Amino acid sequence: MRHLSATKITTARPRLAFTLIELLVVISLIALLIGILLPALASARTAANATLCLSRMRQISIGYLIYAIDNKGIGVPGRMAKIGAKTDPANLYPVGNGMQYRPRWFIAMGASANFYAYKIPSTDPADDNTKTVDSDVFVCPQVPDRINNRNYAYGYNFQFLGNTRNKVSGSGPINFPVKVEFVQGSQTVLAADCLGTAAGKATTARTPYQVDGSKNVSALSNHGWALDPPRLTANSDYCDNDNRAPQHRSAPDERHLGAANISFVDGHGKRMTRKELGYTDNADGSVAANGGGGAHNRQFSGNGRDEDPPDIN
């Protein structure tokens, strides 16, 4: 008969798997943490974009001043003047790394500032409203798709700082040249995040951005390179001279934490609401054009006074 010298002892192995309930608890905790962290991360990203955008706009304002130094104190026009037919060589302008057909303000300053909107400029009028910018300096990081040079992210205070469009009478440009030395730089808006003609539409009527240069007056940043001042008149110009009407006005885009980034003629920048700049909004979100509700042009006129925009007649 076999003798057992010791009692067999079984040791339980440690359990390696989670139960279904434990897995569900862990998944719930992870989902909760993501729900808490994502808004904070999104807010941080938005704040970072706002800061980067303002830094780029300051660079652009320095480019404006350098342009003026190189051009006998005259500020860059909103767009170079049209001379004769589109094919006239007089419509070609140097932009630092080549020649460009009637460059808009931010492209033209490259000739002096040495940062170029385009890697390869174009002398072809057919590229006029389709060409997109290449340099990060000219891109708003909050809306990086708004790079069409017509439907642009940043609008220029062209009515007071340089408008080469011809007067209705044919007697010359509406407001050009403008000497920078006569502009109160610390009080005068140079450029801002811009809604383009969508500003005059109710918030719910605005349509998506068109990067191909399409002329849709309800689209975000349509004709956005041109920023209208707060108070317009029956005899003033509008951002889009083909659609001169209150409902087609432009205005700043409050896309950075409920405000717009603004650069001033003296090179400084800050974040401001439309109301702080002198604009008034209608109940439907559209921006008023006729000056109702206390609208004023004090931060656009160049002299700190609430003046009418230059007359087109």
Buried (B, 14 or more C-beta within 10 A) or exposed (E): EEEEEEEEEEEEEEEEEEEEEEEEEEEEEEEEEEEEEEEEEEEEEBEEBBBBBBEBBBBBBBBBBBBBEEBEEBBBBBBBBBEEEEEEEEBBBBBBBBBBBBBBBBBBBBBBBEBBBBEEBBEEBEBBBBBBBBBEBBBBBBBEBBBBBBBBBBBBBBBBBBBBBBBEEEEEBBBBBBEBEEBBBEBBBBBBBBBBBBBBBBEEEBEEBBBEBBBBBBBBBBBBBBBBBBBBEEEBBBBBBEBBEBBBBBBBBBBBEEBBBBBBBBBBBEBBEBBBBBBBBBEEEBBBBEBEEEBBBBBBBBEEEBBBBBBBE
